[in-house]
Amino acid sequence: MKRLDHQPSGITRGLDFLIPDNWSPAQALAVVELIDDLRERIATHYQIPLNKLMREQRAPPDNPHPRDIDDPF
């Protein structure tokens, strides 16, 4: 299985999604517009829970350097 690099989702494993290399510019634009419309519809419907989840996922850990009082090291 080929490794998927640099996905916006951060996913690095899975099935390859092949995009034909012979699309016309108009076909490619139609797909981009479809994806944009889908993203907008999802974001509009789930705006508040999506924003909350993204804030939680991007927030720094509560205590990135916990100290165990019983363990000096």
N, CA, C and O of each residue as an XYZ file, in Angstrom:
292
protein
N       0.837     -1.172      0.000
C       0.000      0.000      0.000
C       0.886      1.241      0.000
O       1.832      1.347      0.780
N       0.569      2.157     -0.868
C       1.325      3.409     -0.962
C       0.956      4.318      0.204
O      -0.213      4.418      0.577
N       1.937      4.965      0.765
C       1.712      5.890      1.868
C       1.165      7.209      1.320
O       1.667      7.736      0.328
N       0.132      7.734      1.980
C      -0.454      9.008      1.579
C       0.188     10.114      2.406
O       0.080     10.104      3.632
N       0.841     11.051      1.771
C       1.520     12.130      2.477
C       0.754     13.440      2.347
O       0.063     13.682      1.357
N       0.893     14.271      3.364
C       0.431     15.652      3.341
C      -1.061     15.806      3.086
O      -1.476     16.669      2.312
N      -1.865     14.979      3.732
C      -3.307     15.139      3.650
C      -3.745     16.194      4.647
O      -3.225     16.216      5.762
N      -4.683     17.073      4.296
C      -5.153     18.074      5.248
C      -5.705     17.458      6.528
O      -5.638     18.068      7.594
N      -6.248     16.254      6.422
C      -6.819     15.584      7.587
C      -5.744     15.033      8.515
O      -6.024     14.724      9.673
N      -4.527     14.909      8.021
C      -3.464     14.304      8.808
C      -3.406     12.791      8.649
O      -2.502     12.152      9.187
N      -4.338     12.215      7.932
C      -4.357     10.767      7.714
C      -3.175     10.393      6.827
O      -2.957     11.006      5.782
N      -2.416      9.390      7.243
C      -1.249      8.982      6.465
C      -1.352      7.550      5.952
O      -0.447      7.069      5.271
N      -2.453      6.866      6.274
C      -2.640      5.497      5.786
C      -4.042      5.355      5.231
O      -4.952      6.076      5.639
N      -4.218      4.443      4.316
C      -5.544      4.185      3.782
C      -5.483      3.850      2.309
O      -4.417      3.586      1.753
N      -6.637      3.868      1.697
C      -6.743      3.542      0.286
C      -6.444      4.773     -0.551
O      -6.875      5.881     -0.228
N      -5.711      4.568     -1.614
C      -5.441      5.667     -2.537
C      -6.728      6.059     -3.242
O      -7.540      5.200     -3.588
N      -6.909      7.321     -3.448
C      -8.028      7.835     -4.226
C      -7.446      8.372     -5.517
O      -6.805      9.422     -5.532
N      -7.670      7.649     -6.592
C      -7.068      8.012     -7.863
C      -7.908      9.040     -8.594
O      -9.125      8.894     -8.708
N      -7.261     10.064     -9.082
C      -7.910     11.102     -9.867
C      -7.358     10.984    -11.284
O      -6.145     11.009    -11.491
N      -8.252     10.856    -12.252
C      -7.769     10.730    -13.624
C      -6.887     11.913    -14.015
O      -7.152     13.050    -13.626
N      -5.858     11.639    -14.773
C      -4.959     12.713    -15.188
C      -5.355     13.308    -16.536
O      -4.624     14.120    -17.103
N      -6.510     12.901    -17.042
C      -6.934     13.414    -18.341
C      -8.214     14.238    -18.257
O      -8.897     14.410    -19.267
N      -8.557     14.754    -17.064
C      -9.707     15.646    -16.952
C      -9.422     16.939    -17.688
O      -8.284     17.403    -17.751
N     -10.457     17.498    -18.231
C     -10.324     18.840    -18.803
C     -10.333     19.837    -17.644
O     -10.781     19.505    -16.546
N      -9.850     21.037    -17.878
C      -9.929     22.044    -16.821
C     -11.370     22.246    -16.331
O     -11.588     22.477    -15.141
N     -12.337     22.162    -17.220
C     -13.742     22.327    -16.827
C     -14.193     21.194    -15.910
O     -14.933     21.432    -14.955
N     -13.761     19.975    -16.185
C     -14.110     18.851    -15.312
C     -13.465     19.003    -13.935
O     -14.108     18.773    -12.911
N     -12.208     19.386    -13.922
C     -11.519     19.577    -12.648
C     -12.193     20.684    -11.843
O     -12.373     20.540    -10.633
N     -12.565     21.771    -12.485
C     -13.243     22.865    -11.800
C     -14.594     22.415    -11.254
O     -14.975     22.813    -10.153
N     -15.317     21.601    -11.999
C     -16.611     21.103    -11.529
C     -16.447     20.293    -10.247
O     -17.269     20.417     -9.338
N     -15.420     19.478    -10.154
C     -15.168     18.689     -8.953
C     -14.780     19.598     -7.788
O     -15.262     19.420     -6.670
N     -13.912     20.566     -8.052
C     -13.511     21.509     -6.998
C     -14.733     22.266     -6.478
O     -14.882     22.443     -5.269
N     -15.602     22.710     -7.377
C     -16.810     23.430     -6.954
C     -17.749     22.528     -6.157
O     -18.361     22.972     -5.186
N     -17.863     21.278     -6.559
C     -18.689     20.324     -5.817
C     -18.157     20.134     -4.395
O     -18.925     20.137     -3.433
N     -16.856     19.971     -4.272
C     -16.241     19.798     -2.953
C     -16.427     21.059     -2.112
O     -16.740     20.973     -0.924
N     -16.236     22.224     -2.719
C     -16.448     23.485     -2.001
C     -17.890     23.594     -1.502
O     -18.125     23.980     -0.357
N     -18.856     23.254     -2.364
C     -20.265     23.322     -1.976
C     -20.574     22.346     -0.841
O     -21.286     22.689      0.103
N     -20.040     21.142     -0.936
C     -20.252     20.142      0.112
C     -19.663     20.618      1.432
O     -20.302     20.499      2.478
N     -18.458     21.150      1.390
C     -17.812     21.665      2.603
C     -18.640     22.784      3.222
O     -18.828     22.820      4.438
N     -19.130     23.686      2.400
C     -19.931     24.805      2.886
C     -21.230     24.321      3.526
O     -21.628     24.827      4.576
N     -21.890     23.352      2.906
C     -23.146     22.827      3.467
C     -22.903     22.150      4.804
O     -23.669     22.350      5.747
N     -21.847     21.352      4.899
C     -21.522     20.677      6.161
C     -21.160     21.698      7.221
O     -21.645     21.616      8.349
N     -20.319     22.655      6.878
C     -19.887     23.670      7.841
C     -21.072     24.503      8.327
O     -21.147     24.836      9.509
N     -21.991     24.840      7.434
C     -23.158     25.624      7.832
C     -24.034     24.836      8.808
O     -24.503     25.387      9.803
N     -24.250     23.576      8.531
C     -25.120     22.758      9.370
C     -24.488     22.432     10.722
O     -25.179     22.411     11.741
N     -23.188     22.181     10.735
C     -22.496     21.738     11.951
C     -21.541     22.797     12.500
O     -20.593     22.455     13.207
N     -21.767     24.058     12.194
C     -20.819     25.119     12.518
C     -20.395     25.134     13.986
O     -19.199     25.132     14.275
N     -21.337     25.150     14.906
C     -20.988     25.258     16.323
C     -20.248     24.019     16.817
O     -19.189     24.165     17.427
N     -20.758     22.794     16.583
C     -19.997     21.630     17.061
C     -18.635     21.475     16.371
O     -17.676     21.017     16.992
N     -18.549     21.853     15.091
C     -17.257     21.769     14.396
C     -16.254     22.735     15.006
O     -15.104     22.364     15.241
N     -16.673     23.968     15.266
C     -15.766     24.941     15.871
C     -15.305     24.481     17.244
O     -14.130     24.618     17.584
N     -16.223     23.935     18.034
C     -15.869     23.446     19.367
C     -14.853     22.310     19.261
O     -13.852     22.304     19.978
N     -15.106     21.355     18.374
C     -14.200     20.221     18.213
C     -12.822     20.674     17.726
O     -11.804     20.186     18.215
N     -12.782     21.597     16.773
C     -11.488     22.069     16.280
C     -10.714     22.810     17.370
O      -9.494     22.672     17.462
N     -11.407     23.591     18.191
C     -10.732     24.260     19.312
C     -10.145     23.239     20.271
O      -9.012     23.392     20.725
N     -10.917     22.188     20.586
C     -10.437     21.149     21.500
C      -9.225     20.434     20.925
O      -8.265     20.164     21.647
N      -9.260     20.126     19.641
C      -8.165     19.388     19.018
C      -6.902     20.227     18.875
O      -5.799     19.681     18.876
N      -7.042     21.528     18.752
C      -5.880     22.400     18.535
C      -5.355     23.034     19.812
O      -4.312     23.689     19.804
N      -6.075     22.841     20.907
C      -5.645     23.446     22.174
C      -4.434     22.695     22.717
O      -4.300     21.488     22.517
N      -3.557     23.417     23.401
C      -2.426     22.731     24.026
C      -2.927     21.836     25.156
O      -4.002     22.076     25.706
N      -2.166     20.818     25.501
C      -2.590     19.943     26.593
C      -2.741     20.749     27.888
O      -2.081     21.770     28.080
N      -3.627     20.267     28.773
C      -3.860     20.960     30.037
C      -2.576     21.144     30.818
O      -2.314     22.221     31.354
N      -1.779     20.095     30.882
C      -0.527     20.155     31.640
C       0.531     19.402     30.844
O       0.710     18.200     31.042
N       1.234     20.090     29.947
C       2.179     19.389     29.077
C       3.389     18.820     29.806
O       4.048     17.922     29.283
N       3.695     19.317     30.997
C       4.844     18.836     31.753
C       4.426     18.515     33.187
O       4.798     19.226     34.120
N       3.648     17.438     33.359
C       3.227     17.114     34.725
C       4.429     16.741     35.583
O       5.389     16.142     35.098
N       4.369     17.093     36.832
C       5.460     16.771     37.751
C       4.914     15.833     38.809
O       3.921     16.128     39.475
N       5.562     14.728     38.948
C       5.209     13.770     39.992
C       6.039     14.119     41.220
O       7.264     13.996     41.204
N       5.388     14.543     42.252
C       6.085     14.996     43.477
C       6.930     13.876     44.086
O       7.990     14.136     44.656
N       6.464     12.636     43.966
C       7.194     11.509     44.551
C       8.420     11.125     43.721
O       9.304     10.435     44.229
N       8.495     11.543     42.487
C       9.598     11.173     41.604
C      10.369     12.436     41.215
O       9.871     13.226     40.413
N      11.585     12.649     41.767
C      12.333     13.873     41.483
C      12.869     13.929     40.056
O      13.333     14.983     39.620
N      12.817     12.831     39.326
C      13.358     12.819     37.957
C      12.239     12.730     37.011
O      12.455     12.705     35.799
